[in-house]
Amino acid sequence: MSLKKQFVKTKPVCKVTFAIEAKDANSAAVVGDFNNWNIEEGSLSKLKNGTFKATYELVKDAIYEFKYVVDGLYINDPEADAYKWNDFAGSENSVLVV
């Protein structure tokens, strides 16, 4: 799994690339505060090497909670900036600071 951040100097956004290795998975998505936890909006594309990946423009100077959804299973990113307990989910979410 990986998170890559690329700040855009001409706009108040950060291009964030979400990637998760899931060779045997049929589908993967990233869901979080930035897409209303919507799996369809967070769909990741599968690459030939088995990694699912997508890049999203997120407003910078913000903190987002997120998780990956791989074949229906919610997974935290071990490279997240932090983790935060979420009472609604009953578990910790990954945290992204941009």
Backbone atoms as SQL, in Angstrom:
CREATE TABLE atoms (id INTEGER PRIMARY KEY, chain TEXT, resi INTEGER, resn TEXT, atom TEXT, x REAL, y REAL, z REAL);
INSERT INTO atoms VALUES
  (1, 'A', 1, 'MET', 'N', 0.849, -1.172, 0.000),
  (2, 'A', 1, 'MET', 'CA', 0.000, 0.000, 0.000),
  (3, 'A', 1, 'MET', 'C', 0.889, 1.227, 0.000),
  (4, 'A', 2, 'SER', 'N', 0.372, 2.236, -0.625),
  (5, 'A', 2, 'SER', 'CA', 1.157, 3.461, -0.590),
  (6, 'A', 2, 'SER', 'C', 0.278, 4.678, -0.809),
  (7, 'A', 3, 'LEU', 'N', 0.754, 5.761, -0.281),
  (8, 'A', 3, 'LEU', 'CA', 0.145, 7.071, -0.460),
  (9, 'A', 3, 'LEU', 'C', 1.215, 7.989, -1.017),
  (10, 'A', 4, 'LYS', 'N', 0.904, 8.681, -2.095),
  (11, 'A', 4, 'LYS', 'CA', 1.836, 9.671, -2.630),
  (12, 'A', 4, 'LYS', 'C', 1.109, 10.996, -2.720),
  (13, 'A', 5, 'LYS', 'N', 1.767, 12.049, -2.239),
  (14, 'A', 5, 'LYS', 'CA', 1.176, 13.388, -2.257),
  (15, 'A', 5, 'LYS', 'C', 1.998, 14.289, -3.168),
  (16, 'A', 6, 'GLN', 'N', 1.297, 14.986, -4.047),
  (17, 'A', 6, 'GLN', 'CA', 1.954, 15.949, -4.932),
  (18, 'A', 6, 'GLN', 'C', 1.170, 17.255, -4.850),
  (19, 'A', 7, 'PHE', 'N', 1.772, 18.255, -4.206),
  (20, 'A', 7, 'PHE', 'CA', 1.098, 19.536, -4.046),
  (21, 'A', 7, 'PHE', 'C', 1.178, 20.330, -5.339),
  (22, 'A', 8, 'VAL', 'N', 0.069, 20.966, -5.707),
  (23, 'A', 8, 'VAL', 'CA', -0.017, 21.760, -6.926),
  (24, 'A', 8, 'VAL', 'C', 0.179, 23.221, -6.539),
  (25, 'A', 9, 'LYS', 'N', 1.213, 23.849, -7.104),
  (26, 'A', 9, 'LYS', 'CA', 1.543, 25.220, -6.714),
  (27, 'A', 9, 'LYS', 'C', 0.514, 26.235, -7.181),
  (28, 'A', 10, 'THR', 'N', -0.156, 25.956, -8.300),
  (29, 'A', 10, 'THR', 'CA', -1.082, 26.928, -8.874),
  (30, 'A', 10, 'THR', 'C', -2.516, 26.785, -8.379),
  (31, 'A', 11, 'LYS', 'N', -2.795, 25.738, -7.586),
  (32, 'A', 11, 'LYS', 'CA', -4.146, 25.511, -7.068),
  (33, 'A', 11, 'LYS', 'C', -4.066, 25.085, -5.607),
  (34, 'A', 12, 'PRO', 'N', -5.138, 25.315, -4.855),
  (35, 'A', 12, 'PRO', 'CA', -5.136, 24.897, -3.440),
  (36, 'A', 12, 'PRO', 'C', -5.508, 23.418, -3.286),
  (37, 'A', 13, 'VAL', 'N', -4.848, 22.563, -4.065),
  (38, 'A', 13, 'VAL', 'CA', -5.132, 21.130, -4.011),
  (39, 'A', 13, 'VAL', 'C', -3.841, 20.321, -3.916),
  (40, 'A', 14, 'CYS', 'N', -4.028, 19.071, -3.544),
  (41, 'A', 14, 'CYS', 'CA', -2.930, 18.111, -3.505),
  (42, 'A', 14, 'CYS', 'C', -3.397, 16.887, -4.279),
  (43, 'A', 15, 'LYS', 'N', -2.578, 16.434, -5.221),
  (44, 'A', 15, 'LYS', 'CA', -2.894, 15.204, -5.950),
  (45, 'A', 15, 'LYS', 'C', -2.406, 14.041, -5.100),
  (46, 'A', 16, 'VAL', 'N', -3.346, 13.230, -4.652),
  (47, 'A', 16, 'VAL', 'CA', -3.027, 12.098, -3.783),
  (48, 'A', 16, 'VAL', 'C', -3.263, 10.809, -4.565),
  (49, 'A', 17, 'THR', 'N', -2.219, 9.992, -4.638),
  (50, 'A', 17, 'THR', 'CA', -2.326, 8.699, -5.299),
  (51, 'A', 17, 'THR', 'C', -2.461, 7.623, -4.225),
  (52, 'A', 18, 'PHE', 'N', -3.553, 6.897, -4.305),
  (53, 'A', 18, 'PHE', 'CA', -3.826, 5.781, -3.405),
  (54, 'A', 18, 'PHE', 'C', -3.516, 4.499, -4.159),
  (55, 'A', 19, 'ALA', 'N', -2.791, 3.588, -3.530),
  (56, 'A', 19, 'ALA', 'CA', -2.465, 2.312, -4.173),
  (57, 'A', 19, 'ALA', 'C', -2.469, 1.207, -3.127),
  (58, 'A', 20, 'ILE', 'N', -3.010, 0.064, -3.526),
  (59, 'A', 20, 'ILE', 'CA', -3.028, -1.097, -2.647),
  (60, 'A', 20, 'ILE', 'C', -2.768, -2.341, -3.488),
  (61, 'A', 21, 'GLU', 'N', -1.875, -3.188, -2.991),
  (62, 'A', 21, 'GLU', 'CA', -1.569, -4.437, -3.685),
  (63, 'A', 21, 'GLU', 'C', -2.597, -5.486, -3.277),
  (64, 'A', 22, 'ALA', 'N', -3.290, -6.018, -4.277),
  (65, 'A', 22, 'ALA', 'CA', -4.321, -7.022, -4.010),
  (66, 'A', 22, 'ALA', 'C', -4.462, -7.911, -5.244),
  (67, 'A', 23, 'LYS', 'N', -3.438, -8.713, -5.489),
  (68, 'A', 23, 'LYS', 'CA', -3.355, -9.513, -6.715),
  (69, 'A', 23, 'LYS', 'C', -4.554, -10.415, -6.942),
  (70, 'A', 24, 'ASP', 'N', -5.105, -10.998, -5.889),
  (71, 'A', 24, 'ASP', 'CA', -6.203, -11.946, -6.033),
  (72, 'A', 24, 'ASP', 'C', -7.583, -11.301, -5.940),
  (73, 'A', 25, 'ALA', 'N', -7.620, -9.986, -5.749),
  (74, 'A', 25, 'ALA', 'CA', -8.901, -9.295, -5.574),
  (75, 'A', 25, 'ALA', 'C', -9.568, -9.009, -6.917),
  (76, 'A', 26, 'ASN', 'N', -10.894, -8.938, -6.870),
  (77, 'A', 26, 'ASN', 'CA', -11.667, -8.577, -8.055),
  (78, 'A', 26, 'ASN', 'C', -11.921, -7.079, -8.141),
  (79, 'A', 27, 'SER', 'N', -12.008, -6.427, -6.980),
  (80, 'A', 27, 'SER', 'CA', -12.280, -4.990, -6.983),
  (81, 'A', 27, 'SER', 'C', -11.652, -4.333, -5.762),
  (82, 'A', 28, 'ALA', 'N', -11.375, -3.048, -5.902),
  (83, 'A', 28, 'ALA', 'CA', -10.838, -2.257, -4.788),
  (84, 'A', 28, 'ALA', 'C', -11.270, -0.804, -4.973),
  (85, 'A', 29, 'ALA', 'N', -11.418, -0.140, -3.848),
  (86, 'A', 29, 'ALA', 'CA', -11.803, 1.271, -3.851),
  (87, 'A', 29, 'ALA', 'C', -11.186, 1.935, -2.632),
  (88, 'A', 30, 'VAL', 'N', -11.131, 3.258, -2.682),
  (89, 'A', 30, 'VAL', 'CA', -10.739, 4.031, -1.508),
  (90, 'A', 30, 'VAL', 'C', -11.945, 4.894, -1.156),
  (91, 'A', 31, 'VAL', 'N', -12.348, 4.835, 0.106),
  (92, 'A', 31, 'VAL', 'CA', -13.502, 5.612, 0.561),
  (93, 'A', 31, 'VAL', 'C', -13.079, 6.466, 1.745),
  (94, 'A', 32, 'GLY', 'N', -13.709, 7.638, 1.853),
  (95, 'A', 32, 'GLY', 'CA', -13.356, 8.510, 2.960),
  (96, 'A', 32, 'GLY', 'C', -14.171, 9.784, 2.959),
  (97, 'A', 33, 'ASP', 'N', -13.749, 10.706, 3.811),
  (98, 'A', 33, 'ASP', 'CA', -14.422, 11.993, 3.942),
  (99, 'A', 33, 'ASP', 'C', -14.472, 12.738, 2.605),
  (100, 'A', 34, 'PHE', 'N', -13.498, 12.533, 1.760),
  (101, 'A', 34, 'PHE', 'CA', -13.387, 13.280, 0.508),
  (102, 'A', 34, 'PHE', 'C', -14.360, 12.817, -0.570),
  (103, 'A', 35, 'ASN', 'N', -14.981, 11.628, -0.402),
  (104, 'A', 35, 'ASN', 'CA', -15.961, 11.158, -1.392),
  (105, 'A', 35, 'ASN', 'C', -17.217, 10.588, -0.725),
  (106, 'A', 36, 'ASN', 'N', -17.507, 11.072, 0.475),
  (107, 'A', 36, 'ASN', 'CA', -18.697, 10.645, 1.233),
  (108, 'A', 36, 'ASN', 'C', -18.769, 9.138, 1.423),
  (109, 'A', 37, 'TRP', 'N', -17.613, 8.493, 1.528),
  (110, 'A', 37, 'TRP', 'CA', -17.519, 7.054, 1.771),
  (111, 'A', 37, 'TRP', 'C', -18.251, 6.257, 0.682),
  (112, 'A', 38, 'ASN', 'N', -18.201, 6.776, -0.542),
  (113, 'A', 38, 'ASN', 'CA', -18.907, 6.176, -1.669),
  (114, 'A', 38, 'ASN', 'C', -17.960, 5.270, -2.459),
  (115, 'A', 39, 'ILE', 'N', -18.249, 3.975, -2.468),
  (116, 'A', 39, 'ILE', 'CA', -17.368, 3.005, -3.130),
  (117, 'A', 39, 'ILE', 'C', -17.272, 3.267, -4.625),
  (118, 'A', 40, 'GLU', 'N', -18.386, 3.631, -5.271),
  (119, 'A', 40, 'GLU', 'CA', -18.347, 3.884, -6.715),
  (120, 'A', 40, 'GLU', 'C', -17.441, 5.067, -7.055),
  (121, 'A', 41, 'GLU', 'N', -17.504, 6.122, -6.243),
  (122, 'A', 41, 'GLU', 'CA', -16.667, 7.303, -6.492),
  (123, 'A', 41, 'GLU', 'C', -15.195, 7.034, -6.199),
  (124, 'A', 42, 'GLY', 'N', -14.920, 6.029, -5.377),
  (125, 'A', 42, 'GLY', 'CA', -13.543, 5.742, -4.986),
  (126, 'A', 42, 'GLY', 'C', -12.939, 4.554, -5.699),
  (127, 'A', 43, 'SER', 'N', -13.534, 4.144, -6.787),
  (128, 'A', 43, 'SER', 'CA', -13.061, 2.973, -7.527),
  (129, 'A', 43, 'SER', 'C', -11.590, 3.107, -7.928),
  (130, 'A', 44, 'LEU', 'N', -10.834, 2.039, -7.738),
  (131, 'A', 44, 'LEU', 'CA', -9.419, 2.002, -8.117),
  (132, 'A', 44, 'LEU', 'C', -9.251, 1.094, -9.331),
  (133, 'A', 45, 'SER', 'N', -8.325, 1.441, -10.204),
  (134, 'A', 45, 'SER', 'CA', -8.052, 0.641, -11.404),
  (135, 'A', 45, 'SER', 'C', -7.002, -0.412, -11.099),
  (136, 'A', 46, 'LYS', 'N', -7.217, -1.621, -11.625),
  (137, 'A', 46, 'LYS', 'CA', -6.268, -2.707, -11.401),
  (138, 'A', 46, 'LYS', 'C', -5.189, -2.680, -12.477),
  (139, 'A', 47, 'LEU', 'N', -3.936, -2.679, -12.030),
  (140, 'A', 47, 'LEU', 'CA', -2.796, -2.720, -12.935),
  (141, 'A', 47, 'LEU', 'C', -2.372, -4.162, -13.167),
  (142, 'A', 48, 'LYS', 'N', -1.538, -4.385, -14.175),
  (143, 'A', 48, 'LYS', 'CA', -1.094, -5.745, -14.515),
  (144, 'A', 48, 'LYS', 'C', -0.347, -6.433, -13.379),
  (145, 'A', 49, 'ASN', 'N', 0.322, -5.646, -12.528),
  (146, 'A', 49, 'ASN', 'CA', 1.094, -6.237, -11.429),
  (147, 'A', 49, 'ASN', 'C', 0.239, -6.569, -10.204),
  (148, 'A', 50, 'GLY', 'N', -1.083, -6.372, -10.306),
  (149, 'A', 50, 'GLY', 'CA', -1.973, -6.716, -9.201),
  (150, 'A', 50, 'GLY', 'C', -2.252, -5.587, -8.236),
  (151, 'A', 51, 'THR', 'N', -1.705, -4.422, -8.501),
  (152, 'A', 51, 'THR', 'CA', -1.944, -3.256, -7.658),
  (153, 'A', 51, 'THR', 'C', -3.167, -2.501, -8.163),
  (154, 'A', 52, 'PHE', 'N', -3.985, -2.033, -7.238),
  (155, 'A', 52, 'PHE', 'CA', -5.106, -1.156, -7.573),
  (156, 'A', 52, 'PHE', 'C', -4.664, 0.272, -7.256),
  (157, 'A', 53, 'LYS', 'N', -4.989, 1.220, -8.151),
  (158, 'A', 53, 'LYS', 'CA', -4.422, 2.558, -8.003),
  (159, 'A', 53, 'LYS', 'C', -5.342, 3.617, -8.616),
  (160, 'A', 54, 'ALA', 'N', -5.334, 4.818, -8.024),
  (161, 'A', 54, 'ALA', 'CA', -6.026, 5.978, -8.577),
  (162, 'A', 54, 'ALA', 'C', -5.477, 7.235, -7.906),
  (163, 'A', 55, 'THR', 'N', -5.606, 8.354, -8.624),
  (164, 'A', 55, 'THR', 'CA', -5.164, 9.641, -8.104),
  (165, 'A', 55, 'THR', 'C', -6.366, 10.578, -8.015),
  (166, 'A', 56, 'TYR', 'N', -6.461, 11.270, -6.894),
  (167, 'A', 56, 'TYR', 'CA', -7.562, 12.197, -6.655),
  (168, 'A', 56, 'TYR', 'C', -6.997, 13.547, -6.242),
  (169, 'A', 57, 'GLU', 'N', -7.662, 14.630, -6.667),
  (170, 'A', 57, 'GLU', 'CA', -7.290, 15.970, -6.225),
  (171, 'A', 57, 'GLU', 'C', -8.092, 16.291, -4.971),
  (172, 'A', 58, 'LEU', 'N', -7.379, 16.524, -3.880),
  (173, 'A', 58, 'LEU', 'CA', -8.030, 16.837, -2.605),
  (174, 'A', 58, 'LEU', 'C', -7.637, 18.237, -2.162),
  (175, 'A', 59, 'VAL', 'N', -8.572, 18.924, -1.546),
  (176, 'A', 59, 'VAL', 'CA', -8.297, 20.267, -1.023),
  (177, 'A', 59, 'VAL', 'C', -7.199, 20.169, 0.017),
  (178, 'A', 60, 'LYS', 'N', -6.170, 21.028, -0.118),
  (179, 'A', 60, 'LYS', 'CA', -5.063, 20.946, 0.839),
  (180, 'A', 60, 'LYS', 'C', -5.392, 21.702, 2.119),
  (181, 'A', 61, 'ASP', 'N', -4.514, 21.574, 3.091),
  (182, 'A', 61, 'ASP', 'CA', -4.708, 22.115, 4.435),
  (183, 'A', 61, 'ASP', 'C', -5.945, 21.497, 5.081),
  (184, 'A', 62, 'ALA', 'N', -6.104, 20.184, 4.876),
  (185, 'A', 62, 'ALA', 'CA', -7.253, 19.465, 5.425),
  (186, 'A', 62, 'ALA', 'C', -6.805, 18.099, 5.944),
  (187, 'A', 63, 'ILE', 'N', -7.660, 17.508, 6.756),
  (188, 'A', 63, 'ILE', 'CA', -7.420, 16.174, 7.307),
  (189, 'A', 63, 'ILE', 'C', -8.590, 15.293, 6.895),
  (190, 'A', 64, 'TYR', 'N', -8.285, 14.130, 6.339),
  (191, 'A', 64, 'TYR', 'CA', -9.317, 13.221, 5.843),
  (192, 'A', 64, 'TYR', 'C', -9.174, 11.847, 6.510),
  (193, 'A', 65, 'GLU', 'N', -10.301, 11.242, 6.837),
  (194, 'A', 65, 'GLU', 'CA', -10.310, 9.849, 7.272),
  (195, 'A', 65, 'GLU', 'C', -10.648, 9.001, 6.054),
  (196, 'A', 66, 'PHE', 'N', -10.023, 7.809, 5.941),
  (197, 'A', 66, 'PHE', 'CA', -10.290, 6.956, 4.787),
  (198, 'A', 66, 'PHE', 'C', -9.968, 5.502, 5.092),
  (199, 'A', 67, 'LYS', 'N', -10.430, 4.622, 4.212),
  (200, 'A', 67, 'LYS', 'CA', -10.093, 3.195, 4.237),
  (201, 'A', 67, 'LYS', 'C', -10.123, 2.680, 2.802),
  (202, 'A', 68, 'TYR', 'N', -9.435, 1.570, 2.596),
  (203, 'A', 68, 'TYR', 'CA', -9.562, 0.846, 1.333),
  (204, 'A', 68, 'TYR', 'C', -10.663, -0.191, 1.502),
  (205, 'A', 69, 'VAL', 'N', -11.355, -0.503, 0.410),
  (206, 'A', 69, 'VAL', 'CA', -12.351, -1.567, 0.407),
  (207, 'A', 69, 'VAL', 'C', -11.918, -2.552, -0.683),
  (208, 'A', 70, 'VAL', 'N', -11.479, -3.730, -0.257),
  (209, 'A', 70, 'VAL', 'CA', -11.006, -4.761, -1.187),
  (210, 'A', 70, 'VAL', 'C', -11.957, -5.942, -1.106),
  (211, 'A', 71, 'ASP', 'N', -12.656, -6.180, -2.207),
  (212, 'A', 71, 'ASP', 'CA', -13.669, -7.245, -2.251),
  (213, 'A', 71, 'ASP', 'C', -14.595, -7.195, -1.031),
  (214, 'A', 72, 'GLY', 'N', -15.000, -5.979, -0.661),
  (215, 'A', 72, 'GLY', 'CA', -15.940, -5.786, 0.439),
  (216, 'A', 72, 'GLY', 'C', -15.329, -5.700, 1.822),
  (217, 'A', 73, 'LEU', 'N', -14.030, -5.943, 1.949),
  (218, 'A', 73, 'LEU', 'CA', -13.338, -5.901, 3.240),
  (219, 'A', 73, 'LEU', 'C', -12.674, -4.539, 3.434),
  (220, 'A', 74, 'TYR', 'N', -12.955, -3.887, 4.562),
  (221, 'A', 74, 'TYR', 'CA', -12.376, -2.572, 4.853),
  (222, 'A', 74, 'TYR', 'C', -10.989, -2.744, 5.459),
  (223, 'A', 75, 'ILE', 'N', -10.007, -2.007, 4.889),
  (224, 'A', 75, 'ILE', 'CA', -8.604, -2.157, 5.282),
  (225, 'A', 75, 'ILE', 'C', -7.985, -0.777, 5.500),
  (226, 'A', 76, 'ASN', 'N', -7.220, -0.633, 6.590),
  (227, 'A', 76, 'ASN', 'CA', -6.471, 0.595, 6.822),
  (228, 'A', 76, 'ASN', 'C', -5.167, 0.570, 6.040),
  (229, 'A', 77, 'ASP', 'N', -4.627, 1.763, 5.786),
  (230, 'A', 77, 'ASP', 'CA', -3.353, 1.895, 5.097),
  (231, 'A', 77, 'ASP', 'C', -2.240, 1.975, 6.141),
  (232, 'A', 78, 'PRO', 'N', -1.267, 1.034, 6.114),
  (233, 'A', 78, 'PRO', 'CA', -0.184, 1.087, 7.101),
  (234, 'A', 78, 'PRO', 'C', 0.723, 2.313, 6.943),
  (235, 'A', 79, 'GLU', 'N', 0.631, 2.992, 5.801),
  (236, 'A', 79, 'GLU', 'CA', 1.439, 4.195, 5.574),
  (237, 'A', 79, 'GLU', 'C', 0.650, 5.477, 5.814),
  (238, 'A', 80, 'ALA', 'N', -0.514, 5.367, 6.451),
  (239, 'A', 80, 'ALA', 'CA', -1.327, 6.551, 6.745),
  (240, 'A', 80, 'ALA', 'C', -0.563, 7.486, 7.676),
  (241, 'A', 81, 'ASP', 'N', -0.936, 8.761, 7.646),
  (242, 'A', 81, 'ASP', 'CA', -0.280, 9.752, 8.504),
  (243, 'A', 81, 'ASP', 'C', -0.613, 9.517, 9.977),
  (244, 'A', 82, 'ALA', 'N', -1.776, 8.942, 10.241),
  (245, 'A', 82, 'ALA', 'CA', -2.213, 8.647, 11.614),
  (246, 'A', 82, 'ALA', 'C', -3.432, 7.730, 11.526),
  (247, 'A', 83, 'TYR', 'N', -3.980, 7.404, 12.682),
  (248, 'A', 83, 'TYR', 'CA', -5.213, 6.613, 12.765),
  (249, 'A', 83, 'TYR', 'C', -6.122, 7.284, 13.775),
  (250, 'A', 84, 'LYS', 'N', -7.436, 7.209, 13.530),
  (251, 'A', 84, 'LYS', 'CA', -8.391, 7.868, 14.417),
  (252, 'A', 84, 'LYS', 'C', -9.567, 6.931, 14.649),
  (253, 'A', 85, 'TRP', 'N', -9.954, 6.778, 15.925),
  (254, 'A', 85, 'TRP', 'CA', -11.095, 5.939, 16.265),
  (255, 'A', 85, 'TRP', 'C', -12.368, 6.572, 15.717),
  (256, 'A', 86, 'ASN', 'N', -13.231, 5.754, 15.138),
  (257, 'A', 86, 'ASN', 'CA', -14.499, 6.214, 14.601),
  (258, 'A', 86, 'ASN', 'C', -15.610, 5.391, 15.252),
  (259, 'A', 87, 'ASP', 'N', -16.455, 6.057, 16.042),
  (260, 'A', 87, 'ASP', 'CA', -17.532, 5.357, 16.746),
  (261, 'A', 87, 'ASP', 'C', -18.530, 4.724, 15.789),
  (262, 'A', 88, 'PHE', 'N', -18.820, 5.388, 14.681),
  (263, 'A', 88, 'PHE', 'CA', -19.781, 4.857, 13.711),
  (264, 'A', 88, 'PHE', 'C', -19.299, 3.518, 13.150),
  (265, 'A', 89, 'ALA', 'N', -18.015, 3.451, 12.791),
  (266, 'A', 89, 'ALA', 'CA', -17.452, 2.215, 12.218),
  (267, 'A', 89, 'ALA', 'C', -17.098, 1.203, 13.306),
  (268, 'A', 90, 'GLY', 'N', -16.880, 1.682, 14.519),
  (269, 'A', 90, 'GLY', 'CA', -16.463, 0.797, 15.592),
  (270, 'A', 90, 'GLY', 'C', -15.029, 0.316, 15.415),
  (271, 'A', 91, 'SER', 'N', -14.220, 1.114, 14.732),
  (272, 'A', 91, 'SER', 'CA', -12.813, 0.769, 14.487),
  (273, 'A', 91, 'SER', 'C', -12.043, 2.045, 14.153),
  (274, 'A', 92, 'GLU', 'N', -10.742, 1.873, 13.993),
  (275, 'A', 92, 'GLU', 'CA', -9.914, 3.003, 13.598),
  (276, 'A', 92, 'GLU', 'C', -9.974, 3.193, 12.079),
  (277, 'A', 93, 'ASN', 'N', -9.885, 4.436, 11.653),
  (278, 'A', 93, 'ASN', 'CA', -9.745, 4.769, 10.235),
  (279, 'A', 93, 'ASN', 'C', -8.348, 5.299, 9.994),
  (280, 'A', 94, 'SER', 'N', -7.862, 5.148, 8.782),
  (281, 'A', 94, 'SER', 'CA', -6.623, 5.792, 8.372),
  (282, 'A', 94, 'SER', 'C', -6.862, 7.291, 8.288),
  (283, 'A', 95, 'VAL', 'N', -5.822, 8.070, 8.532),
  (284, 'A', 95, 'VAL', 'CA', -5.914, 9.518, 8.457),
  (285, 'A', 95, 'VAL', 'C', -4.884, 10.029, 7.451),
  (286, 'A', 96, 'LEU', 'N', -5.333, 10.935, 6.595),
  (287, 'A', 96, 'LEU', 'CA', -4.480, 11.572, 5.581),
  (288, 'A', 96, 'LEU', 'C', -4.452, 13.066, 5.855),
  (289, 'A', 97, 'VAL', 'N', -3.262, 13.641, 5.980),
  (290, 'A', 97, 'VAL', 'CA', -3.111, 15.074, 6.214),
  (291, 'A', 97, 'VAL', 'C', -2.492, 15.686, 4.969),
  (292, 'A', 98, 'VAL', 'N', -3.223, 16.638, 4.360),
  (293, 'A', 98, 'VAL', 'CA', -2.688, 17.319, 3.162),
  (294, 'A', 98, 'VAL', 'C', -2.680, 18.814, 3.352);
